[in-house]
Amino acid sequence: MFGFGLGPTELIIVAGIVLLLFGTRLPRVMRSLGEGIVEFKRGINSSEEERISQPAGKSPDTTNTQD
């Protein structure tokens, strides 16, 4: 029902094992994961804003070189 052939009972057992293994570290791991997701979204948004603010036909990677 939930994927991977796991039912509700198996998911509860897996959740219990995860809590036993990562019990005291779980809040810190989740906080770190959340901060990573926020930073990823911030990076996506800033690159999108840079792309929008560039004049048409100009790429931010283009450098001015003279031979």
MOURTA-V945808 format. One record per pair of residues at least 24 apart in sequence whose C-alpha atoms are under 10 Angstrom apart, sorted by the first residue. I is the first residue (numbers start at 1). J is the second residue. If there is no record, write none. Layout:
i->I j->J
i->I j->J
This chain:
none
